[in-house]
Amino acid sequence: MALPLVAVVGRPNVGKSSLVNRLAGVRSAIVHDEPGITRDRLYQEVEWNGRRLRVVDTGGLVFGDDSEFLPHIRQQAMAAMAEAHAVIFVVDGREGLTPADKELADWLRRQPLPVVVAVNKCESGQLGLAQAAAFWELGLGEPIPCSAVHGNGVAELLEAVLPHLPEVAQEAADEPDPIAVAIVGRPNVGKSSLLNRLVGSERAIVSPIAGTTRDAVDTLVEWEGQSYRLIDTAGIRRKSRVEYGVEFFSINRAFKAIQRSDVVLLVIDALERVTEQDQRLAGRIEEEGRACIIVVNKWDAVENKDTHTINEYTREIRERLYFIDWAPLLFVSALTGQRTHKIFAEVNTAVAAHRKRIATSVVNEVLQDALAWQSPPANRQGKQGKIYYGTQVAERPPTFLLFVNDPDLFKENYRRYLEKHFRQNLDFTGTPIRFRWRSKSERLVGRAVQKLEGSLASR
């Protein structure tokens, strides 16, 4: 949060998102040949010549037109500039200087921020210089020819921006990464409203129109001294209803947001209850091994509630999302703020469990206790399963390796019993846990390989 911020602005379809992707070295913002793809503010971190900064992509600015989302896009762009230290004004070198560019330049001159003009789509050297020359007329200093697609001129662009940015103290630059929290769910369940409530400002565009959020929007916030990166995502629909294009890429971004998160807030609409798509999303979160909190939104809109209502909802959700029964449940209202203050505390608990490391001695104590309460099953031939010992081999999620006589002897029922016993004794609230089973023969082979490798290394 201490890193200097540069706002990337311009009229629609001049290549702002492509330039942000090039600066950050990632493909995070959706790039598609259609105006209005970017609507919210999208933040990325950039490192250049030992300096770190953040860039914020904004929607295409159009003045004098209040149709559809354009007023909201202007509001988001202005909010980005309000917190920025400098502006990169992107124009289209192929198309040349337009009246919309001049109008934007007039507006930027009235803002208290330094502006660097990036003339995008200048792929060739001499021609690019000629294309950029036309933009001297804007009166915003030297226009820099560049190509977001090929990377030409991007270094020169950064060199022009850096002198306008404050230096960052080393201790601020070395701060630990914030906890990544992805907010996912079906369209129109209130994800962006929840984000705005958690941030305390109009951070994302909120609309009853499904599909308002298209990108995975990152927002940095702080709560009780801990930093969080909140990732609002596009509403995820069934594959059969998704057409190739912007929505296709939006959903892929949402899935990637789950992958790069520490904790996922699975938002469910209290009025519509648990749907088949909610079940699929929950399955995806479990497959990715991410910590999870189930957030039941619009609780204020549920009519005729009594003391039994919340128990009925809880029972139904647990039954339909049984494969993530380890995820805590929160009944909230993003509209009124009801119980939303509890989300960060639940996130901290889930992250602690997700990153938990258990000593081998403790793992084996829990194993012995589980064996004392319920012995492993035997097959029809009378061969009984044996667990020799176990150890934790990974975290995020916690993963345990168990050495046994034969993994095939341990059926699903006993494996579920063992997981339940581990959860009861080691408190893994909010995170999946994994078990890997290795037979005695594999154990002996592994030891022999290690011994051989050791003898070869000593020669």
C-alpha positions as CSV (number, residue, x, y, z in Angstrom):
1,M,0.0,0.0,0.0
2,A,3.0,2.3,0.4
3,L,4.1,1.8,-3.2
4,P,3.6,4.8,-5.5
5,L,0.6,4.6,-7.9
6,V,0.3,5.5,-11.6
7,A,-3.1,5.8,-13.2
8,V,-3.5,4.6,-16.8
9,V,-6.2,6.6,-18.6
10,G,-7.5,7.2,-22.1
11,R,-10.5,6.9,-24.3
12,P,-11.9,3.4,-25.1
13,N,-10.0,0.9,-27.1
14,V,-6.6,2.6,-27.3
15,G,-4.8,-0.4,-25.6
16,K,-4.7,0.6,-21.9
17,S,-5.2,-2.9,-20.6
18,S,-2.6,-4.3,-23.1
19,L,-0.1,-1.7,-21.8
20,V,-0.8,-2.5,-18.2
21,N,-0.3,-6.2,-18.9
22,R,3.0,-5.4,-20.6
23,L,4.2,-3.1,-17.8
24,A,3.3,-5.8,-15.2
25,G,4.7,-8.7,-17.2
26,V,1.4,-10.6,-16.8
27,R,-1.8,-11.2,-18.7
28,S,-4.2,-10.2,-15.9
29,A,-6.5,-7.6,-17.5
30,I,-8.9,-8.8,-20.1
31,V,-7.9,-7.6,-23.6
32,H,-10.6,-7.8,-26.3
33,D,-11.3,-5.8,-29.4
34,E,-14.4,-4.2,-28.1
35,P,-14.9,-0.8,-26.3
36,G,-15.9,-0.9,-22.6
37,I,-14.3,-4.2,-21.6
38,T,-12.5,-2.6,-18.5
39,R,-15.0,-1.1,-16.2
40,D,-13.5,-1.3,-12.7
41,R,-10.1,-0.2,-11.4
42,L,-7.6,-2.9,-11.9
43,Y,-4.3,-2.8,-10.0
44,Q,-1.0,-4.4,-10.9
45,E,2.5,-4.2,-9.4
46,V,5.5,-3.2,-11.7
47,E,9.2,-3.5,-11.0
48,W,11.7,-1.5,-13.1
49,N,15.4,-1.0,-12.5
50,G,15.1,-1.8,-8.8
51,R,12.0,0.5,-8.3
52,R,8.6,-0.9,-7.5
53,L,5.3,0.8,-8.2
54,R,1.7,0.0,-8.9
55,V,-0.3,0.8,-12.0
56,V,-4.1,1.0,-12.1
57,D,-6.0,0.3,-15.3
58,T,-9.2,2.2,-15.8
59,G,-12.2,2.1,-18.2
60,G,-12.3,4.1,-21.4
61,L,-13.2,7.7,-20.6
62,V,-16.0,9.3,-22.6
63,F,-17.4,12.7,-21.7
64,G,-20.9,13.9,-22.7
65,D,-22.4,10.4,-22.8
66,D,-24.3,9.0,-19.8
67,S,-25.5,5.7,-21.4
68,E,-25.0,2.3,-19.9
69,F,-21.9,2.1,-17.6
70,L,-20.1,5.2,-18.8
71,P,-20.9,7.4,-15.8
72,H,-19.7,4.6,-13.5
73,I,-16.5,4.2,-15.5
74,R,-15.8,7.9,-15.2
75,Q,-16.4,7.7,-11.5
76,Q,-13.9,4.8,-11.2
77,A,-11.3,6.5,-13.3
78,M,-11.5,9.7,-11.2
79,A,-11.2,7.7,-8.0
80,A,-8.1,6.1,-9.4
81,M,-6.6,9.4,-10.2
82,A,-7.5,10.7,-6.7
83,E,-5.1,8.2,-5.2
84,A,-2.4,8.3,-7.9
85,H,0.9,10.1,-8.0
86,A,1.1,10.4,-11.8
87,V,-0.9,9.6,-15.0
88,I,-0.1,7.7,-18.2
89,F,-2.4,9.1,-20.9
90,V,-2.7,6.4,-23.6
91,V,-3.6,7.4,-27.2
92,D,-3.8,5.5,-30.4
93,G,-0.9,6.2,-32.8
94,R,-2.5,4.4,-35.7
95,E,-5.7,6.4,-35.5
96,G,-4.0,9.7,-34.8
97,L,-5.2,12.6,-32.8
98,T,-9.0,12.7,-32.2
99,P,-11.4,15.2,-30.7
100,A,-11.9,12.8,-27.8
101,D,-8.1,12.8,-27.1
102,K,-8.1,16.7,-27.1
103,E,-11.1,16.7,-24.7
104,L,-9.3,14.3,-22.4
105,A,-6.1,16.3,-22.6
106,D,-8.0,19.5,-21.6
107,W,-9.4,17.7,-18.6
108,L,-6.1,16.3,-17.6
109,R,-4.4,19.7,-17.7
110,R,-6.8,20.8,-15.0
111,Q,-5.8,17.9,-12.7
112,P,-3.0,18.4,-10.1
113,L,-1.0,15.4,-11.5
114,P,2.0,15.0,-13.8
115,V,1.0,13.4,-17.1
116,V,3.1,11.3,-19.5
117,V,1.6,10.7,-23.0
118,A,2.0,7.1,-24.3
119,V,1.4,6.9,-28.0
120,N,0.4,3.2,-28.3
121,K,0.4,0.9,-31.4
122,C,3.6,2.4,-32.8
123,E,5.2,-0.8,-33.9
124,S,8.0,0.6,-36.2
125,G,10.8,3.0,-35.3
126,Q,10.7,5.9,-37.8
127,L,7.0,5.6,-38.5
128,G,6.3,5.5,-34.8
129,L,8.2,8.7,-34.2
130,A,6.1,10.3,-37.0
131,Q,2.9,9.0,-35.5
132,A,3.8,10.3,-32.0
133,A,4.8,13.8,-33.3
134,A,1.1,14.6,-34.0
135,F,0.4,14.4,-30.3
136,W,2.7,17.3,-29.4
137,E,-0.4,19.4,-30.1
138,L,-2.0,18.1,-26.8
139,G,0.4,20.3,-24.8
140,L,1.3,17.7,-22.3
141,G,5.0,17.3,-23.0
142,E,6.9,14.9,-25.2
143,P,4.7,12.0,-26.5
144,I,6.4,8.7,-26.2
145,P,5.9,6.1,-29.0
146,C,5.4,2.6,-27.7
147,S,3.8,-0.8,-28.5
148,A,2.0,-2.7,-25.8
149,V,1.9,-5.7,-28.1
150,H,5.6,-5.8,-29.0
151,G,7.1,-4.0,-26.0
152,N,8.7,-1.2,-28.0
153,G,9.2,2.0,-26.1
154,V,7.9,0.6,-22.8
155,A,11.3,1.1,-21.1
156,E,11.4,4.8,-22.3
157,L,7.8,5.2,-20.9
158,L,8.8,4.0,-17.5
159,E,11.9,6.1,-17.4
160,A,9.7,9.1,-18.1
161,V,7.3,8.2,-15.3
162,L,9.7,7.4,-12.5
163,P,11.0,10.9,-11.8
164,H,7.4,11.9,-10.9
165,L,7.1,9.2,-8.2
166,P,8.2,9.4,-4.6
167,E,10.9,7.1,-3.3
168,V,9.7,4.1,-1.3
169,A,11.5,3.2,2.0
170,Q,13.1,-0.3,1.8
171,E,11.2,-1.6,4.8
172,A,7.9,-0.6,3.1
173,A,9.0,-2.4,-0.1
174,D,9.9,-5.5,1.8
175,E,6.6,-5.8,3.6
176,P,5.1,-9.4,3.5
177,D,2.6,-10.1,0.8
178,P,-1.0,-9.3,1.9
179,I,-3.5,-12.2,2.4
180,A,-5.2,-12.8,-1.0
181,V,-9.0,-13.2,-0.6
182,A,-11.0,-14.0,-3.8
183,I,-14.8,-13.2,-3.8
184,V,-16.6,-15.7,-6.1
185,G,-20.1,-16.7,-6.8
186,R,-22.8,-16.8,-9.4
187,P,-23.9,-13.5,-11.2
188,N,-25.7,-10.9,-9.1
189,V,-25.3,-12.5,-5.7
190,G,-23.7,-9.3,-4.3
191,K,-20.0,-9.8,-4.7
192,S,-19.2,-6.2,-5.7
193,S,-21.5,-4.9,-3.0
194,L,-19.7,-7.0,-0.4
195,L,-16.3,-5.8,-1.7
196,N,-17.4,-2.1,-1.4
197,R,-18.7,-2.8,2.1
198,L,-15.4,-4.4,3.2
199,V,-13.3,-1.6,1.6
200,G,-15.7,1.1,2.9
201,S,-15.9,2.9,-0.4
202,E,-17.5,2.6,-3.9
203,R,-14.6,0.5,-5.1
204,A,-16.4,-1.7,-7.7
205,I,-19.3,-0.8,-10.0
206,V,-22.5,-2.2,-8.5
207,S,-25.5,-2.9,-10.7
208,P,-28.5,-5.3,-10.8
209,I,-27.4,-6.1,-14.4
210,A,-25.7,-9.5,-14.4
211,G,-22.2,-9.4,-15.8
212,T,-21.3,-5.9,-14.5
213,T,-17.9,-7.1,-13.2
214,R,-15.8,-8.6,-16.0
215,D,-12.2,-8.6,-14.7
216,A,-10.8,-9.9,-11.4
217,V,-10.5,-6.6,-9.5
218,D,-7.7,-6.4,-6.9
219,T,-8.1,-4.0,-3.9
220,L,-5.7,-3.6,-1.1
221,V,-7.2,-3.0,2.4
222,E,-5.9,-3.1,5.9
223,W,-7.7,-4.4,9.0
224,E,-6.2,-4.3,12.5
225,G,-2.7,-4.1,11.1
226,Q,-3.0,-6.9,8.6
227,S,-3.1,-6.2,4.8
228,Y,-5.5,-8.0,2.5
229,R,-5.8,-8.2,-1.3
230,L,-9.5,-8.5,-2.1
231,I,-10.2,-9.9,-5.5
232,D,-13.7,-9.3,-6.9
233,T,-14.5,-11.6,-9.8
234,A,-17.1,-12.0,-12.5
235,G,-20.2,-14.0,-11.8
236,I,-19.7,-17.6,-12.9
237,R,-22.4,-19.3,-14.9
238,R,-22.7,-22.8,-16.2
239,K,-20.5,-23.6,-19.3
240,S,-23.6,-24.3,-21.5
241,R,-24.6,-20.6,-21.0
242,V,-21.2,-19.1,-21.6
243,E,-20.4,-17.8,-25.1
244,Y,-16.8,-17.4,-26.3
245,G,-15.7,-13.8,-25.9
246,V,-15.6,-11.4,-23.0
247,E,-17.6,-13.6,-20.6
248,F,-15.5,-16.6,-21.4
249,F,-12.3,-14.7,-20.5
250,S,-14.0,-13.2,-17.4
251,I,-14.8,-16.7,-16.0
252,N,-11.2,-17.9,-16.7
253,R,-10.0,-14.9,-14.8
254,A,-12.3,-15.8,-11.9
255,F,-10.9,-19.4,-11.8
256,K,-7.4,-18.0,-11.9
257,A,-8.3,-15.7,-9.0
258,I,-9.2,-18.8,-7.0
259,Q,-5.8,-20.3,-7.8
260,R,-3.9,-17.2,-6.6
261,S,-5.9,-16.7,-3.5
262,D,-5.3,-17.8,0.1
263,V,-8.9,-17.8,1.0
264,V,-12.1,-17.8,-1.1
265,L,-15.3,-16.1,0.0
266,L,-18.0,-18.2,-1.7
267,V,-21.0,-15.8,-1.9
268,I,-24.5,-17.4,-1.9
269,D,-27.8,-15.6,-2.4
270,A,-30.0,-16.3,0.7
271,L,-33.1,-15.8,-1.4
272,E,-32.2,-18.4,-4.0
273,R,-30.6,-20.9,-1.6
274,V,-27.8,-23.3,-2.8
275,T,-27.9,-23.9,-6.5
276,E,-26.2,-26.5,-8.7
277,Q,-23.7,-23.8,-9.8
278,D,-22.9,-23.1,-6.2
279,Q,-22.1,-26.7,-5.7
280,R,-19.8,-26.7,-8.8
281,L,-17.9,-23.6,-7.5
282,A,-17.5,-25.2,-4.1
283,G,-16.1,-28.3,-5.7
284,R,-13.6,-26.2,-7.7
285,I,-12.5,-24.4,-4.5
286,E,-11.9,-27.8,-2.8
287,E,-10.0,-29.2,-5.8
288,E,-7.7,-26.2,-5.8
289,G,-7.0,-26.7,-2.1
290,R,-8.0,-23.2,-1.1
291,A,-9.3,-22.2,2.3
292,C,-12.9,-21.1,2.1
293,I,-15.7,-19.2,4.0
294,I,-19.3,-19.5,2.8
295,V,-20.9,-16.1,2.9
296,V,-24.7,-16.2,2.7
297,N,-25.6,-12.7,1.4
298,K,-28.9,-10.8,1.4
299,W,-29.8,-12.2,4.8
300,D,-31.7,-8.9,5.5
301,A,-34.1,-9.7,2.6
302,V,-35.2,-13.1,4.0
303,E,-38.8,-12.6,5.2
304,N,-40.5,-14.1,8.3
305,K,-37.2,-15.1,10.0
306,D,-37.5,-16.7,13.5
307,T,-35.1,-18.4,15.8
308,H,-35.2,-21.6,13.7
309,T,-34.5,-20.0,10.3
310,I,-30.7,-19.8,10.5
311,N,-30.6,-23.4,11.7
312,E,-32.7,-24.5,8.7
313,Y,-30.5,-22.7,6.3
314,T,-27.3,-24.1,7.9
315,R,-28.6,-27.6,7.7
316,E,-29.6,-27.2,4.0
317,I,-26.2,-25.6,3.1
318,R,-24.3,-28.3,4.9
319,E,-26.2,-31.0,3.1
320,R,-25.8,-29.6,-0.3
321,L,-22.2,-28.5,0.1
322,Y,-21.1,-31.5,2.2
323,F,-17.7,-31.7,0.5
324,I,-16.7,-28.4,2.1
325,D,-18.4,-28.9,5.4
326,W,-15.1,-27.7,7.0
327,A,-15.8,-24.1,5.7
328,P,-17.4,-21.7,8.3
329,L,-20.7,-20.1,7.5
330,L,-21.5,-16.4,7.8
331,F,-25.0,-14.9,7.2
332,V,-24.5,-11.3,6.2
333,S,-26.0,-8.4,4.3
334,A,-23.7,-6.4,2.1
335,L,-26.4,-3.8,1.8
336,T,-26.8,-3.0,5.6
337,G,-23.4,-4.3,6.8
338,Q,-24.9,-6.9,9.0
339,R,-22.2,-9.3,10.3
340,T,-19.7,-8.2,7.5
341,H,-17.3,-7.1,10.2
342,K,-16.8,-10.7,11.1
343,I,-15.4,-11.7,7.7
344,F,-11.8,-10.5,8.3
345,A,-11.6,-12.5,11.6
346,E,-12.8,-15.6,9.9
347,V,-10.3,-15.1,7.1
348,N,-7.5,-14.9,9.6
349,T,-8.6,-18.1,11.3
350,A,-8.9,-19.9,7.9
351,V,-5.4,-18.6,6.8
352,A,-3.8,-19.8,10.0
353,A,-5.3,-23.3,9.5
354,H,-4.3,-23.3,5.8
355,R,-0.7,-22.5,6.7
356,K,-0.5,-24.7,9.8
357,R,2.5,-27.0,10.3
358,I,2.1,-29.9,12.7
359,A,5.1,-31.6,14.3
360,T,5.6,-35.3,13.4
361,S,5.3,-36.4,17.0
362,V,1.9,-34.7,17.3
363,V,0.7,-36.2,14.0
364,N,1.6,-39.7,15.3
365,E,-0.1,-39.0,18.7
366,V,-3.3,-38.2,16.9
367,L,-2.9,-41.2,14.6
368,Q,-2.5,-43.5,17.7
369,D,-5.6,-42.0,19.3
370,A,-7.6,-42.5,16.1
371,L,-6.4,-46.2,15.9
372,A,-7.4,-46.7,19.6
373,W,-10.9,-45.5,18.9
374,Q,-11.4,-47.4,15.6
375,S,-9.1,-50.0,14.2
376,P,-8.5,-50.0,10.4
377,P,-10.7,-52.4,8.4
378,A,-9.8,-55.8,7.1
379,N,-10.5,-57.4,3.7
380,R,-12.4,-60.6,3.1
381,Q,-9.2,-62.6,3.4
382,G,-8.7,-61.3,6.9
383,K,-5.8,-59.0,6.1
384,Q,-6.1,-55.9,8.3
385,G,-4.9,-52.4,7.5
386,K,-1.9,-51.1,9.5
387,I,-0.7,-47.5,9.9
388,Y,3.0,-47.4,10.8
389,Y,3.4,-43.6,11.1
390,G,2.6,-40.3,9.5
391,T,4.2,-36.9,8.9
392,Q,3.1,-33.6,7.4
393,V,4.8,-33.0,4.0
394,A,3.2,-29.8,2.8
395,E,0.9,-26.9,3.8
396,R,-1.5,-24.6,1.9
397,P,-3.4,-26.9,2.3
398,P,-2.0,-29.1,5.1
399,T,-1.0,-32.5,3.5
400,F,0.0,-35.6,5.5
401,L,1.8,-38.7,4.3
402,L,0.8,-41.9,5.9
403,F,2.9,-45.1,5.7
404,V,0.7,-48.2,5.7
405,N,0.9,-51.9,4.8
406,D,-1.5,-51.6,1.9
407,P,-3.4,-48.4,0.8
408,D,-6.1,-50.5,-0.8
409,L,-7.2,-51.7,2.6
410,F,-8.3,-48.2,3.7
411,K,-11.6,-47.5,2.1
412,E,-13.4,-44.2,1.8
413,N,-15.3,-44.6,5.1
414,Y,-12.1,-45.0,7.2
415,R,-10.3,-42.2,5.3
416,R,-13.2,-39.9,6.2
417,Y,-13.1,-41.0,9.8
418,L,-9.4,-40.3,9.9
419,E,-9.9,-36.8,8.5
420,K,-12.7,-36.0,10.9
421,H,-10.4,-37.1,13.8
422,F,-7.6,-34.9,12.6
423,R,-10.0,-31.9,12.3
424,Q,-11.4,-32.5,15.8
425,N,-7.9,-32.7,17.4
426,L,-5.9,-30.2,15.4
427,D,-8.4,-27.6,14.4
428,F,-8.4,-27.2,10.6
429,T,-11.4,-24.9,10.4
430,G,-11.7,-23.2,7.0
431,T,-9.2,-25.3,5.1
432,P,-9.2,-28.6,3.2
433,I,-6.6,-31.2,4.3
434,R,-5.0,-33.9,2.2
435,F,-3.8,-37.4,2.9
436,R,-1.4,-39.4,0.8
437,W,-1.0,-43.1,1.4
438,R,2.2,-45.0,0.8
439,S,2.6,-48.8,1.2
440,K,5.4,-50.5,3.2
441,S,7.0,-51.7,-0.1
442,E,7.1,-48.2,-1.5
443,R,8.6,-47.0,1.8
444,L,11.4,-49.6,1.6
445,V,12.1,-48.8,-2.0
446,G,12.2,-45.1,-1.1
447,R,14.7,-45.7,1.6
448,A,16.9,-47.9,-0.7
449,V,16.9,-45.1,-3.3
450,Q,17.9,-42.5,-0.7
451,K,20.6,-44.7,0.5
452,L,21.9,-45.3,-3.0
453,E,21.8,-41.6,-3.8
454,G,23.7,-40.9,-0.6
455,S,26.5,-43.4,-1.4
456,L,26.9,-42.0,-4.9
457,A,27.1,-38.5,-3.6
458,S,29.9,-39.4,-1.2
459,R,32.1,-40.8,-4.0
